[in-house]
Amino acid sequence: VLVRIRPGPASSDWTLHAWYWHGTRVPDSLFGVEGRRIAAANSGEVVLALVEELEARSADPELTSIAFIVPNAIACEAIHAWRLPAHIANDPPIGATYVVTVRPLVRLERAPLVRRRFKKAWDDFKQRTAGMLALLDENTAAPPGSVPALLLDASAALNHDIGATLEKRGARCVVLREAPNATAIDSLNAIVDTTTPMIVWWQAGDAAAGIDDKMRTLLQSVSL
C-alpha cells in the first residue's frame, strides 16, 4: 500500500491518497481521485481510514506493507507508532501490525533529471543489501566491503557542500545525531536534497549520552 499525504487546500487539512497492489500491476485507489480530507495531524483518522479499507479487502498483515510518502515535516513524526483512536479500538500501533516505511514527498516532486539520480542511488543501495552498515564519523574510513553510514550533527548536515562530501565518502546512509522535528527540520531538508538513500535518527527525541553507541549496535547488527 502506498499512502501519500499532502497538505490540503486549507492549512488545517491533510489530503490522503492511497493505492493498493494485490496480485496485479494495476493498483486499486482506496480513496478515489479526490482523496480523503482529514484534519491535519489527526493520525488516528489516517489509520482508521487505512485499516477500514484494508480489512474490507481482507488484506493479510503478514503480506502487507504500508509505505507513507509525506512532506518532511510529517516524516519527522513516529509514523510507525500511529494508531487507531482509542474510542474505536485498542489496537497496537500500525507499525506493530504492518511493515511501515516512510519516504520523502519532496523527492517525488523534483525534476525528472533529479528523480533519475535518486532512483540510481536507490538501485545501487538495493544491490548492496547483503552488506553491513559501518557507522563513521567525518574523519574515519569505512572497513572494506561495508556500506558507509555517516554520523552527522545539524551543523555538518547544513554544510553547503554536504552532497559532495557524502558522494566522496561513498555514504549510502546518514545518521542524524539530533532528531529533526517540525520546528527544527533544516538538517533533514538538507540531507533529503542529496541522493542519500537512507536517513536515520533516534526517534525518541534528543540524543542522550552514549546515543552513538546505541545506534552503532543497532544499525551494525544485521545486514541491510
C-alpha positions as CSV (number, residue, x, y, z in Angstrom):
1,V,0.0,0.0,0.0
2,L,1.4,3.4,-1.0
3,V,-0.1,6.2,1.1
4,R,0.5,9.8,0.1
5,I,-0.2,12.7,2.4
6,R,-0.2,16.3,1.2
7,P,-1.2,19.5,2.9
8,G,-4.8,20.2,1.9
9,P,-6.3,23.4,0.4
10,A,-6.7,24.7,4.0
11,S,-3.7,24.7,6.2
12,S,-5.7,22.8,8.8
13,D,-6.2,19.8,6.4
14,W,-4.3,16.9,5.0
15,T,-5.3,15.2,1.7
16,L,-4.9,11.5,1.8
17,H,-4.5,9.2,-1.2
18,A,-3.7,5.5,-1.1
19,W,-3.1,2.8,-3.7
20,Y,-3.3,-0.9,-3.0
21,W,-1.4,-3.5,-5.1
22,H,-2.6,-7.1,-4.7
23,G,-1.8,-9.7,-7.4
24,T,-2.0,-7.2,-10.2
25,R,0.1,-4.4,-11.7
26,V,-2.9,-2.1,-11.7
27,P,-3.4,-0.6,-8.2
28,D,-6.7,-0.1,-6.5
29,S,-7.2,3.5,-5.5
30,L,-8.5,3.4,-1.9
31,F,-9.9,6.9,-1.7
32,G,-10.6,7.9,-5.3
33,V,-9.2,10.7,-7.5
34,E,-10.1,13.4,-5.0
35,G,-8.6,11.6,-2.0
36,R,-9.9,12.0,1.5
37,R,-9.7,15.2,3.6
38,I,-8.5,14.7,7.2
39,A,-7.8,17.3,9.8
40,A,-4.1,18.0,9.9
41,A,-2.1,16.0,12.5
42,N,-5.1,13.7,13.1
43,S,-3.1,10.5,12.7
44,G,-5.8,8.3,14.2
45,E,-8.2,9.2,11.4
46,V,-5.4,8.3,8.9
47,V,-5.0,4.9,10.5
48,L,-8.8,4.3,10.7
49,A,-9.3,5.1,7.0
50,L,-6.5,2.7,6.0
51,V,-7.4,-0.1,8.3
52,E,-11.1,0.1,7.3
53,E,-10.1,-0.2,3.6
54,L,-7.5,-3.0,4.2
55,E,-9.8,-5.1,6.3
56,A,-12.7,-4.7,3.9
57,R,-10.3,-6.2,1.3
58,S,-9.2,-9.0,3.7
59,A,-5.6,-7.8,3.3
60,D,-3.3,-10.2,5.2
61,P,-1.0,-8.1,7.6
62,E,1.7,-10.8,7.2
63,L,1.8,-10.0,3.5
64,T,1.0,-6.3,3.5
65,S,3.4,-3.4,3.9
66,I,2.5,0.3,4.0
67,A,4.8,2.9,2.5
68,F,4.0,6.5,3.5
69,I,5.2,9.2,1.2
70,V,4.9,12.5,3.1
71,P,6.3,16.1,3.5
72,N,9.4,16.2,5.6
73,A,7.6,17.9,8.5
74,I,5.3,14.8,8.7
75,A,8.2,12.4,8.2
76,C,9.7,13.7,11.5
77,E,6.8,12.1,13.3
78,A,6.8,8.5,14.6
79,I,4.5,7.3,11.8
80,H,5.1,3.6,12.7
81,A,3.5,4.5,16.2
82,W,0.3,5.9,14.8
83,R,-2.7,4.0,15.9
84,L,-6.5,3.9,15.9
85,P,-8.4,6.4,18.0
86,A,-8.8,4.9,21.5
87,H,-12.6,5.2,21.3
88,I,-12.6,3.0,18.2
89,A,-10.4,0.1,19.2
90,N,-7.4,-0.6,21.4
91,D,-5.2,-1.9,18.6
92,P,-1.4,-1.8,18.8
93,P,0.4,0.9,16.7
94,I,0.1,0.4,13.0
95,G,3.8,-0.5,12.8
96,A,3.2,-3.5,15.1
97,T,0.7,-4.9,12.6
98,Y,2.2,-3.9,9.2
99,V,5.7,-3.2,7.9
100,V,5.8,0.6,7.7
101,T,8.3,2.7,5.7
102,V,8.5,6.4,5.2
103,R,9.6,8.2,2.0
104,P,10.0,12.0,1.3
105,L,7.4,13.5,-0.9
106,V,9.7,16.3,-1.9
107,R,11.9,13.9,-3.9
108,L,8.9,12.8,-6.0
109,E,8.2,16.4,-6.9
110,R,11.7,17.2,-8.2
111,A,12.5,17.5,-11.9
112,P,12.8,14.2,-13.9
113,L,16.6,14.5,-14.1
114,V,16.9,14.7,-10.3
115,R,14.4,11.9,-9.8
116,R,16.6,9.7,-12.0
117,R,19.6,10.4,-9.8
118,F,17.5,9.4,-6.7
119,K,16.5,6.2,-8.4
120,K,20.1,5.4,-9.5
121,A,21.2,5.9,-5.8
122,W,18.4,3.7,-4.6
123,D,19.0,0.9,-7.1
124,D,22.7,0.9,-6.1
125,F,21.7,0.7,-2.4
126,K,19.4,-2.3,-3.1
127,Q,22.2,-4.1,-4.7
128,R,24.2,-3.9,-1.5
129,T,21.6,-5.3,0.9
130,A,23.7,-8.2,1.8
131,G,26.3,-5.8,3.3
132,M,26.5,-4.4,6.8
133,L,26.4,-0.7,7.6
134,A,29.5,0.9,9.0
135,L,28.8,4.0,11.1
136,L,31.5,6.6,10.5
137,D,32.5,9.9,12.0
138,E,33.6,12.5,9.5
139,N,37.3,11.5,9.7
140,T,37.1,7.7,9.9
141,A,37.3,5.3,7.0
142,A,34.9,2.5,6.2
143,P,36.0,-1.1,6.6
144,P,36.4,-2.9,3.2
145,G,33.1,-4.4,1.9
146,S,30.9,-2.3,4.3
147,V,28.2,0.2,3.4
148,P,29.2,3.6,4.7
149,A,26.8,5.5,7.0
150,L,27.9,8.9,8.1
151,L,27.1,10.3,11.6
152,L,26.2,14.0,11.3
153,D,25.3,16.7,13.7
154,A,23.0,19.5,12.5
155,S,25.8,21.9,11.6
156,A,27.6,19.3,9.5
157,A,24.3,18.4,7.7
158,L,23.8,22.1,6.8
159,N,27.3,22.5,5.2
160,H,26.8,23.8,1.7
161,D,28.8,21.1,0.1
162,I,27.3,18.2,2.1
163,G,26.1,16.4,-1.1
164,A,29.7,16.4,-2.5
165,T,31.0,15.2,0.9
166,L,28.6,12.3,1.0
167,E,29.5,11.3,-2.6
168,K,33.2,11.5,-1.8
169,R,32.8,9.3,1.2
170,G,30.6,6.8,-0.7
171,A,27.9,7.2,2.1
172,R,24.7,5.4,1.4
173,C,23.1,6.3,4.8
174,V,23.2,9.4,7.0
175,V,22.5,9.1,10.8
176,L,21.4,12.4,12.3
177,R,22.7,12.8,15.8
178,E,19.8,15.2,16.6
179,A,16.3,14.1,15.8
180,P,14.6,16.5,13.4
181,N,11.1,17.9,14.2
182,A,8.6,20.2,12.6
183,T,10.3,23.3,14.1
184,A,13.9,22.1,13.6
185,I,13.8,20.4,10.2
186,D,16.7,22.1,8.3
187,S,19.1,19.2,8.8
188,L,16.6,16.7,7.4
189,N,15.7,19.0,4.5
190,A,19.4,19.3,3.6
191,I,20.0,15.6,3.5
192,V,16.8,14.8,1.6
193,D,18.1,17.2,-1.0
194,T,21.1,14.9,-1.6
195,T,20.8,11.5,-3.2
196,T,21.4,9.6,0.1
197,P,19.0,6.6,0.0
198,M,18.5,6.2,3.8
199,I,18.3,8.7,6.6
200,V,18.1,7.6,10.2
201,W,17.7,9.2,13.6
202,W,16.8,8.2,17.1
203,Q,13.0,8.7,17.1
204,A,12.8,9.1,20.9
205,G,14.0,12.7,20.6
206,D,17.2,14.5,21.6
207,A,20.2,12.3,21.7
208,A,21.1,11.1,25.2
209,A,24.7,10.3,26.4
210,G,26.0,7.3,24.6
211,I,23.4,7.5,21.8
212,D,26.1,6.9,19.2
213,D,27.0,3.6,20.8
214,K,23.3,2.6,20.8
215,M,22.9,3.5,17.2
216,R,26.1,1.7,16.2
217,T,25.0,-1.5,18.0
218,L,21.5,-1.4,16.4
219,L,22.4,-0.4,12.9
220,Q,25.5,-2.6,12.6
221,S,24.0,-5.7,14.0
222,V,22.3,-7.0,10.8
223,S,22.7,-6.8,7.0
224,L,20.7,-4.2,5.1
